[in-house]
Amino acid sequence: MGEIKLTGKIRILNCNRCKHEWATRNKKDPKYCPKCKSPYWNKPRIRK
């Protein structure tokens, strides 16, 4: 899962795919990473 840090009312989120870090005030997790647009930003990569 993408790393989530709480700082008051602002959450800091990390994308597992591109390592982008951004802040949000929403309580819900975003649907995709704002930088790479990946919908799997909070899921670890599974390599075969």
Secondary structure as UniProt FT lines:
FT   STRAND          4..7
FT   TURN            8..9
FT   STRAND          10..14
FT   TURN            16..18
FT   STRAND          21..24
FT   TURN            34..36
FT   TURN            39..42
//
